[in-house]
Amino acid sequence: MECLKLIDPNNTAVNYKVAYMYYLRGDWLNAEKNLVKVLQLYPFDYDSSLLLGTVYVKMGKIKEAKVYYERALQYDPSSAEIRGLLKGL
């Protein structure tokens, strides 16, 4: 996937899906890169914030993970999933 180039580099749906593919492959840096693009355009996107928080946990960046988990919680305050993830950090 090194040669993957997007026709529209700001297409948030494609960037999220590409980030998720990188996440599944364990390529945290490229997953982070694509998720940051999505969140620059939609800062309170629940799925992107949740996934970026999880990527940061995998990278050992717990402080950064908390920021994105809390952002996702602002979008959906009733999310038991996010509360559980924050409690586990």
C-alpha positions as CSV (number, residue, x, y, z in Angstrom):
1,M,0.0,0.0,0.0
2,E,3.0,2.3,-0.1
3,C,2.0,3.5,-3.6
4,L,-1.6,4.3,-2.5
5,K,-2.5,7.8,-3.7
6,L,-6.0,9.2,-3.3
7,I,-7.6,11.1,-6.1
8,D,-9.2,13.5,-3.6
9,P,-6.7,13.6,-0.6
10,N,-9.4,15.3,1.6
11,N,-12.1,12.6,1.1
12,T,-12.9,11.8,4.7
13,A,-14.7,8.6,4.0
14,V,-11.8,7.2,2.0
15,N,-9.2,8.5,4.5
16,Y,-11.0,6.8,7.4
17,K,-11.3,3.5,5.5
18,V,-7.6,3.6,4.5
19,A,-6.7,4.4,8.1
20,Y,-8.7,1.4,9.3
21,M,-6.9,-0.8,6.8
22,Y,-3.6,0.4,8.1
23,Y,-4.9,-0.1,11.7
24,L,-5.8,-3.8,10.9
25,R,-2.3,-4.3,9.5
26,G,-0.6,-2.8,12.6
27,D,0.8,0.2,10.7
28,W,0.0,2.7,13.4
29,L,1.9,5.6,11.8
30,N,0.0,5.6,8.5
31,A,-3.3,5.0,10.3
32,E,-2.5,8.1,12.4
33,K,-1.7,10.1,9.4
34,N,-5.0,9.4,7.7
35,L,-7.1,9.9,10.8
36,V,-5.5,13.3,11.5
37,K,-6.6,14.3,8.0
38,V,-10.2,13.3,8.7
39,L,-10.1,15.1,12.1
40,Q,-8.7,18.3,10.6
41,L,-11.9,18.6,8.6
42,Y,-14.3,17.0,11.1
43,P,-12.8,17.5,14.6
44,F,-15.6,15.8,16.5
45,D,-16.1,12.7,14.3
46,Y,-16.9,9.9,16.8
47,D,-15.4,7.0,14.8
48,S,-12.2,8.8,13.8
49,S,-11.6,10.0,17.3
50,L,-12.2,6.6,18.8
51,L,-9.9,4.9,16.2
52,L,-7.2,7.5,16.7
53,G,-7.4,7.1,20.4
54,T,-7.0,3.4,20.0
55,V,-4.0,3.9,17.6
56,Y,-2.4,6.1,20.2
57,V,-2.8,3.4,22.8
58,K,-1.1,0.9,20.5
59,M,1.7,3.4,20.0
60,G,2.1,3.9,23.8
61,K,0.9,7.5,23.6
62,I,-1.6,7.3,26.4
63,K,-1.9,11.1,27.0
64,E,-2.8,11.6,23.3
65,A,-5.2,8.7,23.4
66,K,-7.1,10.2,26.3
67,V,-7.6,13.5,24.4
68,Y,-9.2,11.7,21.5
69,Y,-11.3,9.3,23.7
70,E,-12.6,12.4,25.6
71,R,-13.4,14.1,22.3
72,A,-15.4,11.1,21.2
73,L,-17.2,11.1,24.5
74,Q,-18.2,14.8,23.9
75,Y,-19.9,13.6,20.7
76,D,-21.6,10.7,22.5
77,P,-21.7,11.3,26.3
78,S,-23.7,8.0,26.8
79,S,-21.0,5.8,25.2
80,A,-20.2,3.0,27.6
81,E,-17.5,1.9,25.2
82,I,-15.5,5.1,25.6
83,R,-16.1,5.3,29.3
84,G,-14.7,1.8,29.6
85,L,-11.6,2.6,27.5
86,L,-10.9,5.8,29.5
87,K,-11.3,3.8,32.8
88,G,-8.8,1.3,31.5
89,L,-6.0,3.8,30.8
